[in-house]
Amino acid sequence: MRQLLIVFSLLLLLAGCGQSYEETKRLTREQQKRLAREDSAALKIAVMPTLDCLPIFIAKDHQMFDTAVDIRLKRFTAQMDCDTALTRGRVEGTITDLVRAERIKKQGDSLTYFSATNAYWLLISNRTARITQLKHLDDKMLAMTRYSVTDLMGDLAVDSAKLKTERVFRIQVNDVNVRLKMLENNEMDALLLTEPQATQALLAKHKVLLDTRKEDIQMGAIAFRAKGMDDKNRKHQMEVFLKGYNEACDSINHFGVRHYQDVIRKYYTVSEQALKALPDSLKYIHAVAPRQKDIERARQWLSKK
């Protein structure tokens, strides 16, 4: 009996020392609020597994951003998800293209361009579909994202080959990794890709039908919401982001893209063969405004849609 009393007393003592369920819930709520405040105060950038994001990944992982400044990367695999995060205020900035950015502005959200990027897009046909010219896209499926540079390039391909618009079936595939996988599984006749997905596709001997570089089209951009960015803290964060971004661009240009295989393996779903085949000559420019003629091209295309 005495032993039972001792055990019972110990259990009561332990129960008294432990947190109650309500206390645990209260602490959890406080922790959630604290984390939400910290996330709100941080400078958040929506990024994708595309090479135009490489300087941002490198600056973050190699501590080129001042570590005293909270810069957070929010990762997505579809441009539409990046845009949604931006317009809903979940991020301050995003990697995008001028077509999508100008559409957001047209819908009433104020954006500022931090920089153009070196992104380029290739229209690639599936080698099993035997599409060797743009005119062969007739009655074929083309994977793209609506109201984006890939949509614009689809129109350019149709117009160049003098095809009927309704004869090229635009299939919306927003996730860049899914789009590549559909090509690899022979589920798509043609599609538009940027790097590094384009390099992986070309290793399988698929054919390039259109290249934005040859068309003098530079649509890659980094954009920020204008709202709230005039705050003193935000301005300081942007200065730190600018410095780190430019430093990362210089480092890539000096050492080459493949020097940063650690970062590419971490953030990109790419084969080892594709990683070794990435264009090491790819150059990154310091933050500079997009060309006005590219902005105008995006606006004019949108006005016709």
C-alpha positions, -999 to +999 in steps of 0.1 A: +000+000+000+028+023+009+045+017-025+013+025-043+010+059-024+046+067-034+040+060-071+007+080-070+025+109-054+053+108-081+027+109-108+009+139-093+043+156-090+051+149-127+017+161-138+022+193-119+056+200-135+044+193-171+026+219-193-011+217-195-028+211-228-040+247-228-006+260-219+009+241-248-017+255-272-010+290-260+028+286-266+021+272-300-001+301-309+026+326-296+053+308-316+031+309-348+025+346-343+062+352-338+071+332-369+045+351-389+059+385-377+094+374-387+082+362-421+063+394-427+094+415-418+117+395-441+123+403-478+108+373-496+115+364-532+096+338-552+120+317-572+118+287-596+142+259-607+153+279-637+188+293-643+177+329-642+174+323-605+209+310-601+225+342-588+198+344-561+204+308-550+241+313-550+240+346-531+217+329-504+237+297-500+272+313-502+262+341-478+267+369-503+236+386-487+244+403-454+234+376-429+221+403-405+193+409-431+166+384-434+162+375-471+140+344-477+135+324-509+100+310-515+104+281-540+078+273-567+079+252-598+052+272-618+053+308-627+016+312-620+023+302-584+050+328-581+026+355-595-001+345-571+023+348-541+033+382-554-002+396-560-015+383-526+014+399-507+030+367-496+063+377-513+078+411-521+095+400-553+096+373-580+114+360-610+090+364-639+088+374-675+077+407-689+044+393-704+033+381-670+045+412-652+028+436-676-004+416-672-002+419-634+002+456-638-027+458-663-049+441-637-042+469-612-011+458-592+018+482-591+052+466-599+087+479-603+114+461-622+145+453-602+163+439-632+162+421-666+176+385-665+195+364-691+166+339-694+159+326-729+133+302-741+135+275-768+106+259-787+116+223-787+098+195-807+097+159-797+120+139-820+095+111-821+069+134-836+091+142-866+085+179-864+115+196-880+099+229-891+074+253-876+048+244-902+048+208-889+032+221-857-002+218-876-025+196-857+001+191-829+001+198-791+022+226-777+029+228-740+031+264-726+017+288-699-010+312-709-003+349-707+034+344-705+064+346-728+058+310-738+023+320-750+038+349-770+063+325-785+035+301-795+018+329-814+051+338-830+056+302-842+021+301-856+024+334-874+059+326-888+046+293-903+013+309-914-007+283-896-043+287-883-042+294-846-069+268-838-047+241-856-020+243-829-034+230-797-020+250-768-019+228-737-014+246-704+014+229-684+026+254-658+051+233-638+084+234-657+095+200-644+062+184-654+065+200-688+100+184-693+088+150-680+059+151-706+085+155-733+107+127-719+076+104-717+065+113-753+033+128-740+037+161-758+046+170-794+064+203-787+069+227-758+087+258-746+115+255-721+142+276-705+174+264-688+183+240-673+153+220-686+162+230-722+197+215-719+183+182-705+158+181-734+185+187-760+206+158-747+178+135-759+182+149-794+150+168-795+150+196-821+150+234-815+124+252-837+126+287-822+150+305-799+142+339-783+179+349-786+177+347-824+145+367-823+161+394-801+135+388-775+147+394-738+117+388-716+133+376-683+128+399-654+128+403-616+099+424-603+088+437-569+056+449-556+056+487-552+034+487-522+053+491-489+087+491-505+093+528-496+097+517-459+132+524-445+137+487-436+126+475-470+150+500-487+179+486-467+169+450-475+168+459-512+203+475-510+215+442-495+197+421-521+212+443-549+247+440-536+245+402-531+228+397-565+255+416-583+283+398-564+268+364-574+266+375-610+303+384-610+312+351-594+293+331-619+309+350-648+343+344-633+341+307-624+313+295-647+279+280-641+292+245-635+314+257-607+283+259-586+272+223-590+264+222-553+238+248-556+224+234-589+220+199-573+203+214-543+177+235-561+173+219-596+159+185-607+185+179-634+205+148-644+242+147-640+246+146-677+226+178-681+245+194-653+278+188-671+263+200-704+250+233-690+263+263-711+293+274-690+295+305-713+262+318-699+268+353-686+249+372-659+246+410-659+243+433-629+208+444-621+197+466-650+162+477-661+146+456-689+148+470-724+118+493-732+113+476-765+107+443-748+082+459-724+064+474-753+064+441-771+048+424-741+022+452-738+013+451-775+009+413-774-013+416-744-035+442-760-044+418-787-054+389-764 
